[in-house]
Amino acid sequence: MADWQSWQESWDRQQEWYLPDREERFRVMLDMVEAVAGDRPRVLDLACGTGSITARLLKRCPGAVSTGVDLDPVLLTIARGTFAGDDRVAFVRADLSAPDWRDALPYDSYDAVVTATALHWLREEPLRALYGHLAELVRPGGAFLNADHMPDESTPRINAAERALRVARQERARTAGARDWVDWWDAVAATPELAGQAAERFALFGRPTKGSNDHGDHTAPDARWHAEALRAAGFAEARTAWSSLTDALVIALR
């Protein structure tokens, strides 16, 4: 029988190789979910991956319910295995770039929609369209929270200094045995319980290789762009709730 919790932990370690402040982002995100929606929220975990946010949500707020949406068959398999038997959680496979992706959701509205390290693969116009859909899904007074790579290109020297430090830390972690993105997917493909899903995933997105980028060659917009796009989509307020030198958490209220 597959050890899905071990795969969860493996995913967390691989993500932390890129995002050492990942847990801090999650903490601030869930602070705001609780502040806006209380301790029993109905949450949509958008591009949920293995369910990282959902796991932390339910630990913090046992009365919450969560719907996870993703397209990746590998990550959804790990998520479904991890949360099997928990009736607070449902998972839906859907393509967020499709106009009808909301049709498979079990609810018409949510207290909060959350997402992390996911939407940067969308270009600006599809992302604007998605924000319009989310403005219809989030109940009045509810929140949308997006934690992602949101670079500030106006500070190239600061960015270069940050990158040099980050790369040095990553190399030390690799020497100590850490897996990067490509290593992690190679391990998935070599595992019997996930090999079939991996083949399907690679057919959709291509197999990761050193130097490859699943998300194309476009530049992710900055936090100000996200806040402006969310207000234009119908959210009443939007602002940065947290930031590092490379990433930010933007919150928008209906």
Backbone bond lengths (Angstrom), bond angles and torsions (degrees), N, CA, C in turn:
res aa  C-N    CA-C-N  psi(-1)  N-CA   C-N-CA  omega(-1)  CA-C   N-CA-C  phi
1 M - - - 1.467 - - 1.522 109.62 -
2 A 1.306 117.08 137.33 1.461 121.20 -177.51 1.530 111.05 -66.20
3 D 1.310 115.86 142.38 1.459 122.69 175.79 1.525 107.57 -95.00
4 W 1.326 116.49 86.47 1.457 120.28 -174.60 1.523 112.20 -68.40
5 Q 1.319 117.25 -30.64 1.464 118.61 178.46 1.525 110.92 -65.38
6 S 1.315 116.82 -36.34 1.466 119.65 176.63 1.521 111.02 -64.26
7 W 1.336 117.00 -37.59 1.461 119.52 176.79 1.527 110.53 -67.28
8 Q 1.337 116.68 -37.33 1.468 119.48 175.24 1.518 110.73 -58.63
9 E 1.315 116.08 -48.55 1.462 120.19 -178.07 1.524 111.05 -65.00
10 S 1.321 116.57 -37.29 1.456 121.12 177.27 1.526 110.83 -63.21
11 W 1.333 116.26 -42.32 1.472 120.56 176.77 1.532 110.80 -62.08
12 D 1.318 116.95 -44.23 1.465 120.50 179.00 1.525 111.29 -59.02
13 R 1.328 116.78 -44.98 1.469 119.21 -178.57 1.534 110.57 -64.70
14 Q 1.322 116.84 -40.65 1.463 119.79 179.42 1.526 110.61 -64.07
15 Q 1.342 117.79 -42.38 1.457 120.69 178.77 1.529 112.02 -65.86
16 E 1.332 116.18 -37.21 1.467 119.69 179.98 1.526 112.02 -68.03
17 W 1.324 117.40 -21.65 1.461 120.90 175.56 1.533 109.81 -60.47
18 Y 1.344 115.81 -34.24 1.459 121.50 178.29 1.523 112.20 -93.40
19 L 1.330 116.90 -29.11 1.468 122.13 -171.03 1.529 110.25 -129.03
20 P 1.325 118.14 80.23 1.470 119.63 -177.45 1.530 113.49 -64.08
21 D 1.336 117.61 -20.92 1.467 120.72 179.09 1.529 111.59 -102.41
22 R 1.324 116.48 25.28 1.467 121.47 -177.49 1.523 112.87 -58.38
23 E 1.323 117.23 -44.38 1.464 119.61 -178.45 1.522 111.80 -66.29
24 E 1.324 117.18 -33.67 1.459 119.76 177.26 1.524 110.53 -65.57
25 R 1.309 117.53 -39.35 1.467 120.79 176.16 1.525 110.26 -60.49
26 F 1.331 116.17 -46.00 1.464 119.41 179.45 1.529 111.19 -61.67
27 R 1.330 116.85 -41.19 1.468 119.67 -178.65 1.521 111.09 -61.14
28 V 1.328 116.76 -47.55 1.467 119.74 -179.91 1.524 110.28 -64.45
29 M 1.315 117.15 -40.99 1.461 121.09 178.19 1.526 111.25 -57.39
30 L 1.328 116.90 -48.71 1.464 120.09 -177.45 1.516 112.02 -73.81
31 D 1.330 117.66 -27.58 1.468 119.69 170.05 1.524 109.74 -55.11
32 M 1.325 116.06 -46.94 1.457 119.73 -176.15 1.514 112.29 -73.67
33 V 1.335 118.25 -33.38 1.460 119.77 174.21 1.521 109.97 -60.41
34 E 1.330 116.75 -46.46 1.465 119.99 -179.94 1.522 111.19 -67.01
35 A 1.334 117.37 -38.37 1.458 120.58 -179.93 1.525 111.85 -62.75
36 V 1.325 116.45 -37.24 1.462 121.32 -176.14 1.521 112.12 -88.36
37 A 1.341 117.07 -38.45 1.467 120.69 -168.83 1.521 114.52 -118.39
38 G 1.333 118.45 1.09 1.450 120.29 179.72 1.519 112.50 80.82
39 D 1.334 116.23 -168.68 1.465 120.36 -173.71 1.526 113.61 -98.78
40 R 1.345 117.16 9.88 1.466 120.77 175.34 1.541 109.82 -132.23
41 P 1.303 117.82 52.13 1.464 119.75 -174.04 1.528 112.99 -78.73
42 R 1.309 113.84 154.64 1.468 121.20 167.37 1.523 106.17 -96.41
43 V 1.345 116.34 118.63 1.466 121.26 -169.53 1.522 110.51 -121.86
44 L 1.321 115.61 139.16 1.459 122.43 170.10 1.519 107.74 -103.74
45 D 1.341 115.95 116.63 1.463 122.91 179.73 1.527 106.81 -95.25
46 L 1.322 115.60 98.79 1.456 123.08 -169.22 1.523 110.57 -86.20
47 A 1.346 116.54 132.26 1.467 120.68 -173.90 1.523 108.13 51.86
48 C 1.326 114.79 57.85 1.466 122.94 -163.90 1.521 114.19 -72.72
49 G 1.344 118.59 -17.73 1.454 119.37 -177.06 1.517 111.06 60.68
50 T 1.316 116.72 -130.68 1.459 121.46 -179.45 1.524 113.01 -83.16
51 G 1.341 117.45 2.40 1.459 120.54 -178.93 1.513 113.22 90.86
52 S 1.321 117.60 28.54 1.473 121.03 -177.08 1.521 112.15 -58.85
53 I 1.339 117.18 -46.11 1.465 119.43 -178.98 1.525 109.99 -69.61
54 T 1.323 116.74 -42.45 1.469 120.27 179.99 1.523 111.20 -57.44
55 A 1.325 117.83 -42.42 1.468 120.75 179.74 1.524 111.07 -60.12
56 R 1.309 116.75 -42.78 1.461 120.42 -179.00 1.521 111.22 -73.80
57 L 1.325 116.85 -34.30 1.462 121.28 175.78 1.520 111.28 -60.49
58 L 1.338 117.03 -48.87 1.467 120.48 -176.18 1.526 112.02 -70.52
59 K 1.317 117.37 -30.36 1.460 120.12 175.39 1.519 110.38 -66.82
60 R 1.307 115.51 -39.65 1.467 120.32 -179.54 1.521 111.98 -78.88
61 C 1.330 116.87 -41.02 1.466 122.54 -175.57 1.535 108.77 -127.53
62 P 1.333 117.75 84.69 1.473 119.79 -175.89 1.517 114.00 -59.85
63 G 1.328 117.79 -21.14 1.454 120.58 179.58 1.512 114.39 -86.89
64 A 1.319 118.08 1.97 1.462 121.59 179.91 1.521 110.90 -74.91
65 V 1.336 115.37 159.98 1.462 121.74 168.85 1.524 107.52 -125.45
66 S 1.325 116.61 148.37 1.455 120.36 -174.78 1.516 110.72 -137.90
67 T 1.330 115.40 138.69 1.455 123.03 169.54 1.520 107.74 -112.88
68 G 1.309 117.39 119.89 1.456 121.86 177.10 1.514 110.85 -99.23
69 V 1.319 116.57 133.49 1.460 122.34 179.62 1.518 109.19 -123.47
70 D 1.320 117.12 130.24 1.465 121.17 175.78 1.516 108.04 -158.72
71 L 1.331 115.51 164.81 1.458 121.86 176.63 1.517 112.13 -104.95
72 D 1.320 117.45 -22.14 1.463 122.67 -172.49 1.531 110.88 -73.22
73 P 1.349 119.34 117.45 1.465 120.58 -176.46 1.522 113.52 -68.31
74 V 1.321 118.03 -29.87 1.471 120.30 178.65 1.518 110.67 -69.25
75 L 1.320 116.21 -51.58 1.461 119.87 -176.53 1.525 111.14 -65.06
76 L 1.324 116.87 -36.77 1.467 119.45 177.28 1.525 111.64 -67.62
77 T 1.319 118.11 -35.91 1.467 120.41 177.04 1.522 110.71 -62.60
78 I 1.332 116.61 -43.92 1.466 120.08 177.64 1.526 109.98 -63.93
79 A 1.327 116.89 -42.30 1.465 120.40 -179.88 1.521 111.19 -62.61
80 R 1.318 116.89 -48.08 1.469 119.95 -178.76 1.524 111.43 -64.22
81 G 1.318 116.99 -37.87 1.458 119.57 177.21 1.512 111.97 -65.87
82 T 1.320 116.84 -40.19 1.464 121.28 -178.98 1.521 112.09 -64.57
83 F 1.324 116.92 -41.52 1.468 121.23 -173.60 1.532 112.55 -102.56
84 A 1.315 117.74 14.90 1.466 120.70 179.74 1.521 110.83 -55.00
85 G 1.325 116.23 130.97 1.457 121.33 178.42 1.508 114.66 87.57
86 D 1.321 119.03 -4.90 1.466 122.12 179.51 1.523 108.17 -95.22
87 D 1.329 116.99 106.48 1.460 119.64 -174.47 1.523 113.28 -76.84
88 R 1.324 116.90 1.03 1.468 119.66 173.92 1.528 111.85 -80.70
89 V 1.315 116.92 -10.64 1.467 121.86 -170.83 1.520 110.42 -124.29
90 A 1.324 115.98 135.45 1.463 122.27 171.80 1.523 108.17 -132.19
91 F 1.329 116.22 147.52 1.453 120.75 178.23 1.519 110.07 -122.71
92 V 1.325 115.02 140.50 1.459 122.56 -177.83 1.520 107.65 -128.80
93 R 1.323 116.62 133.03 1.457 119.76 174.05 1.523 108.63 -93.63
94 A 1.315 116.47 121.80 1.457 121.12 -178.76 1.517 109.89 -157.50
95 D 1.324 115.25 153.30 1.459 123.58 177.60 1.525 107.64 -97.10
96 L 1.321 117.59 114.47 1.461 121.30 -175.37 1.520 112.88 -67.08
97 S 1.312 117.80 -15.02 1.461 120.01 177.09 1.528 112.40 -86.32
98 A 1.342 117.23 -6.67 1.468 121.13 177.77 1.525 109.72 -84.03
99 P 1.317 118.82 141.31 1.465 120.14 -176.68 1.526 114.44 -66.51
100 D 1.331 117.35 -21.45 1.464 120.32 -175.45 1.527 113.09 -105.91
101 W 1.333 118.69 19.71 1.463 120.21 -173.97 1.519 112.53 -61.49
102 R 1.335 117.22 -26.20 1.474 119.94 -177.54 1.527 113.22 -74.04
103 D 1.337 117.26 -15.21 1.463 120.30 -173.73 1.523 112.85 -62.36
104 A 1.318 117.72 -27.37 1.467 121.01 -176.38 1.529 112.82 -88.16
105 L 1.317 118.20 -3.06 1.467 119.92 -177.85 1.525 110.55 -71.31
106 P 1.334 117.63 146.00 1.458 120.01 -179.59 1.527 114.42 -78.14
107 Y 1.336 117.70 -13.79 1.467 121.66 -178.79 1.521 110.07 -128.23
108 D 1.334 114.91 153.52 1.464 120.61 178.29 1.519 112.66 -85.17
109 S 1.337 116.81 -19.81 1.462 119.94 -178.81 1.520 109.84 -149.10
110 Y 1.332 115.21 160.59 1.462 122.04 -178.47 1.521 109.87 -137.28
111 D 1.338 114.72 149.01 1.459 120.26 174.94 1.523 111.13 -70.32
112 A 1.324 116.22 -34.15 1.460 120.90 -179.77 1.527 109.29 -150.69
113 V 1.323 114.63 144.10 1.462 122.35 170.45 1.525 106.68 -117.66
114 V 1.324 116.14 129.42 1.463 120.48 -176.91 1.523 109.49 -127.20
115 T 1.332 116.18 149.83 1.460 120.84 176.57 1.516 108.66 -157.96
116 A 1.326 116.26 149.99 1.467 120.45 -179.13 1.519 110.60 -146.47
117 T 1.318 115.29 133.90 1.466 123.78 173.78 1.518 110.64 51.63
118 A 1.317 116.42 49.14 1.461 119.54 -173.87 1.519 114.16 -140.94
119 L 1.321 118.70 -45.32 1.455 120.20 -168.28 1.523 113.25 -79.73
120 H 1.329 117.94 -5.86 1.466 119.60 179.18 1.532 112.17 -65.48
121 W 1.332 117.21 -14.74 1.467 118.53 177.90 1.522 112.27 -78.00
122 L 1.338 118.12 -11.68 1.459 121.15 176.61 1.529 110.27 -87.65
123 R 1.310 116.48 137.60 1.455 120.47 172.27 1.530 109.66 -74.77
124 E 1.330 115.92 171.98 1.464 119.40 -167.43 1.525 113.57 -62.71
125 E 1.334 118.67 -44.32 1.464 118.57 -176.74 1.530 112.56 -68.00
126 P 1.349 120.52 -46.03 1.463 118.82 173.72 1.533 112.90 -60.13
127 L 1.332 116.63 -33.30 1.463 119.04 178.99 1.526 110.43 -68.92
128 R 1.317 117.53 -40.09 1.467 119.73 175.32 1.533 110.76 -60.23
129 A 1.328 116.56 -41.55 1.466 119.90 178.68 1.521 110.77 -63.43
130 L 1.337 117.10 -41.85 1.455 120.73 178.07 1.521 110.51 -62.21
131 Y 1.317 117.84 -42.53 1.467 120.45 178.90 1.530 110.85 -61.47
132 G 1.316 117.61 -34.83 1.457 119.74 175.13 1.517 111.91 -63.95
133 H 1.340 117.54 -40.67 1.467 120.91 176.64 1.528 110.35 -63.04
134 L 1.329 116.75 -41.14 1.463 120.36 -177.21 1.523 111.27 -67.87
135 A 1.327 117.27 -33.84 1.463 119.92 177.27 1.525 110.97 -62.27
136 E 1.323 116.81 -26.48 1.460 120.52 176.91 1.521 112.32 -84.20
137 L 1.333 117.27 -25.10 1.469 121.23 -178.49 1.532 113.23 -84.62
138 V 1.306 116.98 -34.38 1.465 120.66 -177.91 1.521 108.94 -77.05
139 R 1.318 116.66 128.90 1.466 120.32 -179.21 1.533 109.74 -65.83
140 P 1.341 118.17 156.84 1.465 119.68 174.05 1.533 110.69 -55.75
141 G 1.310 116.69 129.75 1.455 121.75 -176.03 1.510 114.26 88.50
142 G 1.343 116.73 -8.93 1.457 120.91 178.76 1.517 111.96 -83.20
143 A 1.334 116.11 -179.46 1.462 120.57 -171.51 1.515 112.29 -132.90
144 F 1.332 114.21 150.85 1.458 122.88 167.09 1.516 107.36 -118.78
145 L 1.344 116.06 133.69 1.457 120.76 -179.36 1.519 109.70 -130.70
146 N 1.333 115.66 124.84 1.459 122.52 -177.88 1.519 108.91 -123.85
147 A 1.337 116.92 112.63 1.466 122.52 174.55 1.521 107.70 -105.70
148 D 1.332 116.84 121.21 1.465 118.36 -173.72 1.516 110.13 -161.89
149 H 1.325 113.61 176.81 1.459 121.02 174.89 1.518 107.74 -71.90
150 M 1.318 116.98 114.98 1.463 122.69 -178.49 1.520 107.94 -134.71
151 P 1.322 117.76 79.98 1.458 121.51 -172.22 1.519 112.74 -71.41
152 D 1.317 115.41 153.47 1.464 122.52 174.17 1.525 106.72 -110.40
153 E 1.321 116.16 102.97 1.458 120.67 -175.09 1.528 112.76 -78.02
154 S 1.340 117.59 -1.90 1.466 119.95 -178.39 1.524 112.87 -80.55
155 T 1.343 117.59 -4.52 1.467 120.95 -176.96 1.528 110.40 -126.94
156 P 1.335 118.97 69.14 1.465 120.65 -173.24 1.520 114.26 -63.73
157 R 1.326 118.65 -34.72 1.461 119.89 -178.92 1.531 110.74 -71.37
158 I 1.316 116.15 -41.03 1.472 119.46 175.49 1.519 110.22 -62.52
159 N 1.313 116.19 -43.14 1.462 120.50 -179.65 1.530 111.32 -62.52
160 A 1.324 116.64 -40.37 1.462 120.26 179.87 1.521 111.27 -65.85
161 A 1.335 116.93 -40.01 1.463 120.02 178.60 1.523 110.98 -64.99
162 E 1.324 116.49 -42.34 1.470 120.52 178.68 1.518 110.30 -62.71
163 R 1.335 116.48 -43.31 1.454 119.61 -177.41 1.527 111.03 -64.03
164 A 1.319 117.72 -41.01 1.465 120.39 -179.64 1.526 110.71 -61.54
165 L 1.333 116.76 -42.57 1.463 120.08 178.37 1.521 110.79 -65.61
166 R 1.327 116.57 -43.05 1.464 120.81 -178.58 1.526 111.29 -62.61
167 V 1.317 117.20 -45.32 1.461 121.25 -179.30 1.523 110.36 -62.60
168 A 1.330 117.53 -41.13 1.467 120.67 178.64 1.524 110.90 -62.54
169 R 1.327 116.53 -42.23 1.467 120.06 178.42 1.517 110.96 -65.00
170 Q 1.312 117.23 -40.66 1.463 120.62 -179.75 1.526 111.04 -64.48
171 E 1.309 116.77 -39.60 1.463 119.12 179.41 1.523 111.34 -66.43
172 R 1.318 117.31 -37.89 1.475 119.41 175.63 1.521 110.46 -64.12
173 A 1.331 116.29 -41.08 1.462 119.88 178.71 1.529 111.14 -65.93
174 R 1.325 117.49 -38.22 1.454 120.58 178.41 1.529 110.34 -63.39
175 T 1.319 116.21 -41.98 1.465 120.50 177.99 1.524 110.99 -59.76
176 A 1.342 115.59 -32.11 1.461 120.79 179.42 1.529 112.71 -83.68
177 G 1.347 117.18 0.54 1.459 120.07 174.83 1.514 115.96 109.41
178 A 1.325 118.94 6.19 1.466 120.97 -179.25 1.530 110.48 -68.83
179 R 1.332 115.41 146.22 1.465 121.57 176.10 1.523 109.90 -97.33
180 D 1.331 116.35 137.89 1.452 119.09 171.09 1.530 108.73 -93.88
181 W 1.343 116.27 -172.90 1.466 122.72 -176.77 1.527 112.08 -55.98
182 V 1.323 116.55 -49.30 1.463 120.36 -177.02 1.525 110.93 -67.39
183 D 1.314 117.53 -43.52 1.469 120.98 179.16 1.529 110.81 -59.46
184 W 1.336 115.89 -41.31 1.466 119.69 -177.56 1.534 110.30 -64.25
185 W 1.332 116.66 -44.03 1.462 119.09 -179.74 1.519 112.04 -69.50
186 D 1.316 117.93 -31.37 1.463 120.10 174.04 1.528 110.54 -62.75
187 A 1.345 116.59 -39.68 1.465 120.39 178.47 1.521 110.93 -66.19
188 V 1.327 116.92 -39.80 1.467 121.05 177.04 1.522 110.58 -59.73
189 A 1.329 116.98 -47.85 1.464 121.21 -176.43 1.522 112.51 -63.55
190 A 1.325 116.28 -25.26 1.467 120.71 -178.29 1.521 113.20 -90.14
191 T 1.331 117.53 1.73 1.454 122.46 -175.65 1.529 110.52 -101.89
192 P 1.340 119.48 123.47 1.468 120.59 -175.48 1.526 114.24 -54.93
193 E 1.330 118.58 -39.43 1.459 119.56 -175.47 1.527 113.60 -72.84
194 L 1.343 117.43 -10.91 1.460 120.25 -178.84 1.534 113.16 -126.43
195 A 1.316 117.90 -1.86 1.466 120.52 -174.60 1.529 112.27 -61.18
196 G 1.334 117.58 -41.60 1.459 120.22 179.89 1.513 112.10 -64.73
197 Q 1.326 116.20 -44.40 1.465 120.04 178.00 1.527 111.06 -65.81
198 A 1.350 116.22 -34.85 1.459 119.70 178.23 1.527 110.83 -63.37
199 A 1.330 116.87 -42.29 1.457 120.10 178.37 1.528 110.99 -61.12
200 E 1.334 116.28 -40.34 1.466 119.97 177.51 1.526 110.60 -65.63
201 R 1.311 116.51 -41.52 1.460 121.60 179.59 1.529 111.36 -62.96
202 F 1.319 116.54 -43.60 1.459 119.98 -179.20 1.526 111.05 -67.30
203 A 1.336 116.89 -32.04 1.464 119.72 176.55 1.525 111.16 -65.97
204 L 1.326 116.44 -32.11 1.467 121.01 179.56 1.520 112.06 -77.08
205 F 1.330 116.36 -47.60 1.460 121.50 -168.51 1.522 114.59 -115.03
206 G 1.326 117.27 -7.90 1.454 120.45 -171.81 1.519 110.25 87.03
207 R 1.323 115.95 153.77 1.461 119.57 179.15 1.527 109.33 -84.61
208 P 1.326 118.01 129.01 1.466 119.87 179.38 1.527 111.20 -61.86
209 T 1.310 115.61 136.48 1.454 122.45 174.77 1.517 108.43 -133.12
210 K 1.302 117.05 162.03 1.456 120.47 179.79 1.526 109.48 -56.68
211 G 1.321 114.79 126.80 1.459 120.03 -179.61 1.514 114.43 87.10
212 S 1.352 117.71 -5.02 1.463 120.19 179.42 1.515 109.83 -84.28
213 N 1.339 115.34 166.63 1.459 121.48 -179.11 1.514 108.32 -143.14
214 D 1.323 116.21 112.25 1.467 120.59 179.84 1.524 112.41 -61.22
215 H 1.310 117.20 -20.60 1.452 120.53 -167.42 1.520 113.74 -105.02
216 G 1.320 117.78 13.33 1.450 119.90 176.39 1.519 112.39 82.38
217 D 1.333 115.32 -170.12 1.453 119.56 -174.01 1.529 113.30 -108.97
218 H 1.329 118.20 11.69 1.453 119.30 -179.56 1.522 111.00 -80.56
219 T 1.318 115.98 156.04 1.462 122.18 179.76 1.519 109.84 -89.77
220 A 1.321 116.97 131.57 1.459 120.92 178.88 1.525 109.85 -67.35
221 P 1.333 118.85 136.98 1.466 120.31 178.57 1.522 111.62 -70.08
222 D 1.334 115.58 160.63 1.460 120.27 -178.55 1.532 110.89 -84.17
223 A 1.329 115.52 175.95 1.467 121.06 -174.75 1.521 111.72 -63.82
224 R 1.318 117.18 -36.01 1.471 119.42 179.68 1.521 110.46 -62.88
225 W 1.332 116.84 -40.69 1.462 119.70 178.51 1.525 109.87 -60.16
226 H 1.335 117.59 -45.39 1.465 120.68 -179.16 1.526 110.83 -60.40
227 A 1.329 117.77 -45.63 1.464 120.56 -179.25 1.525 110.94 -61.46
228 E 1.330 117.16 -43.38 1.464 120.62 179.21 1.525 111.44 -65.31
229 A 1.338 116.82 -40.91 1.462 120.35 179.81 1.525 111.28 -66.18
230 L 1.307 117.39 -36.88 1.465 120.67 179.37 1.527 111.18 -68.74
231 R 1.321 117.33 -40.29 1.464 119.22 176.29 1.532 110.53 -64.67
232 A 1.323 116.96 -40.39 1.468 120.34 178.33 1.528 111.54 -64.88
233 A 1.346 116.71 -28.41 1.467 121.03 -178.73 1.523 112.66 -78.91
234 G 1.342 117.52 -12.27 1.460 119.42 177.54 1.509 115.67 124.64
235 F 1.329 118.24 0.01 1.459 120.28 174.99 1.528 109.30 -78.11
236 A 1.327 116.06 142.43 1.464 120.64 -175.13 1.521 112.45 -75.37
237 E 1.315 116.64 -36.71 1.457 121.71 -179.36 1.521 108.78 -138.83
238 A 1.330 116.37 149.91 1.457 120.85 175.80 1.522 108.64 -157.76
239 R 1.337 115.55 138.63 1.463 120.34 -179.48 1.519 110.01 -163.19
240 T 1.322 115.40 169.13 1.458 121.04 173.78 1.525 108.84 -77.49
241 A 1.331 116.17 130.34 1.458 121.35 178.71 1.522 112.21 -101.70
242 W 1.343 116.11 -22.20 1.467 121.44 -178.66 1.516 107.14 -162.61
243 S 1.336 116.45 150.02 1.463 118.51 175.12 1.514 110.95 -154.57
244 S 1.319 115.20 154.81 1.456 123.76 168.65 1.525 106.34 -118.32
245 L 1.320 117.31 -166.10 1.459 119.23 179.05 1.527 112.59 -73.28
246 T 1.325 117.65 -17.98 1.458 120.67 -177.21 1.526 114.14 -122.96
247 D 1.328 117.77 -22.75 1.453 121.96 -170.98 1.522 110.26 -127.61
248 A 1.341 114.59 164.00 1.457 119.84 178.02 1.518 109.87 -150.39
249 L 1.309 114.89 158.95 1.461 123.68 172.21 1.510 107.39 -116.94
250 V 1.331 116.45 116.68 1.455 122.11 178.62 1.517 108.28 -104.81
251 I 1.334 116.45 132.73 1.456 121.99 176.78 1.512 109.00 -114.74
252 A 1.329 116.59 139.25 1.463 122.40 175.96 1.526 108.71 -131.10
253 L 1.317 117.09 137.45 1.464 123.08 179.13 1.523 110.03 -111.44
254 R 1.328 115.48 138.08 1.468 120.76 172.89 1.523 109.16 -80.98
